[in-house]
Amino acid sequence: MLVENLTGKTDKTLVIQCQQGDSGSFRYLYQRYQAKVRSTLYQLCGNNRLDDLVQEVFLRVWKGIPKLRETAYFSTWLYRITWNVATDERRQFAKYGASVAEDLTEVETRLSRPQDSPNLMQLHYQDVIQRGLQSLSLDHRAVLVLHDLEDLPQKEVAEILHLPTGTVKSRLFYARQAIRTFLQQQGVHNASISES
Amino acid sequence: MRQFPNPNPDKDEKLVQFLRHYRPIAPTPPSDLEKRVMAMVQQNPRSSPVSRKLWIIPSAITAVLCLAWGGSRWLEPTPNFASQETQSQELAAFLVDNWQNVADPAVNLHADPNLVNQWQALTHSEMITSPSD
């Protein structure tokens, strides 16, 4: 996937320049992708240590970029690193028991009556979806985030997660089923979904 | 491969639209995050591709020397043990035969009348010139 903006240079050109040690090109890659990386990490890991995780992803990218052979597939490789950082974070979470879920109720605690205003309703739904994502297993969450939220095709999701496409399809099926059930349990009904 | 049924694609599409519309938005990054990332990058300089390529030169020289040595060993003629064995058998037979001739000269002398005559001439002349005479 070739992306060309900001500098007018493709990912491939910037990656090759990075491989030659040009940190200026790396800055352009950072500016081009930091929002996607940040958003994906936020969906996968929540707000805890989000800045640290973003830094970790780009540090790994900088260290690993000389070994990247398929320079045209930089974004797939970047998502792969993001996924690795997210899974490492989950392992740390499981080991030390840090509370990722704590910040998920942050929005909810600010809400008394979400139906009072559209903005509050928006915040309410965002909170419900965030909690719904956290209720999924990391494997199901990753497929849902990458495919449905980041809008990546199933084939690319399969490459990022090193899975067969059939497994991506099955996980997507179960993930959607699970989050639909969660939304219904939270009082979000089909009518609300259709209105969006 | 098992096919996962999608009885209502429209329903899935609406769910996806809902999720995208209300997706949780990551908090805005701190203004200095880019600086921090770039500072980390500067602290982790990589060796340039040129200096990495310099390692190829001694490796290539070593590989060439190994190939040359291996090649010369390979081209060296291997000793023919079968031929050596035949030669040593012939030598042994010759020695045995020769020894028999020395020990019993009559064996071959009878076979060749000329030799017998020569032998007799020699022994006769020895008898004539013998100092004991």
Interface residues (C-beta under 8 A of the other chain):
Chain A: Q19 Q20 G21 S23 F26 R27 Y30 Q31 Q34 R38 S39 L41 Y42 Q43 N47 L50 D51 V54 Q55 F58 L59 W62 K63 P66 Q122 Y125 Q126 D127 V128 I129 Q130 L133 L144 D148 L149 D151 G166 K169 S170 F173 R176 I179 R180 L183 N190 S192 I193 S194 S196
Chain B: M1 R2 F4 N6 K11 D12 K14 L15 V16 Q17 F18 L19 R20 H21 Y22 R23 P24 I25 A26 P27 P29 P30 L33 E34 R36 V37 M38 M40 V41 Q42 N44 P45 R46 S48 P49
